[in-house]
Amino acid sequence: MNDERSEDILDAVYRVIRERRQNPTEKSYVASLYDKGLDKILGKVGEEATELAVAGKGGDPEEIVYEAADLFFHVLVLLGHYDLPPERIYAELRRRFGMSGIEEKQSRNK
């Protein structure tokens, strides 16, 4: 999958997340997260990050993909909480592209 299509699916998922936040229904998982508040959303992000780390340690590619998708999804929910579109993340990654991690970290300290 090329970068453009990857951005498209993340943007599409984000649009659905925003729609469910603005028009909640009782069957919406996203709406239930927003209803429970920021601490619940942050807890899910942390939980999914931990599950991805465990999957990474286990080395099963299918499990890694599944858990990474869960983490991406919950990060999009967090971005939606703050009305931050995924484009903001893409722009930051583009800014960092081609820069060493050491250079990027030093640039934040200036």
URRANOR-V256138 format. One record per pair of residues at least 6 apart in sequence whose ideal C-beta (glycine too) atoms are under 6 Angstrom apart, sorted by the first residue. I is the first residue (numbers start at 1). GAP is how many residues later the second one is. D is the distance in Angstrom with one decimal. If there is no record, write none. Layout:
I	GAP	D
I	GAP	D
This chain:
10	76	4.9
11	75	5.7
13	63	5.7
14	62	5.0
14	72	5.3
17	13	5.3
17	59	5.5
17	60	5.7
17	63	4.7
18	62	5.5
20	8	4.6
20	10	4.0
20	11	5.2
21	13	5.1
21	59	5.7
24	7	3.3
33	7	5.8
33	8	5.4
33	44	5.7
41	36	5.6
41	37	5.4
41	40	5.8
44	30	4.6
45	29	4.9
45	33	5.6
48	22	4.6
48	23	4.2
48	26	5.0
49	22	5.7
51	16	4.8
52	15	4.1
52	16	5.7
52	19	5.1
55	8	4.2
55	9	4.7
55	12	4.4
56	8	5.8
96	8	5.0
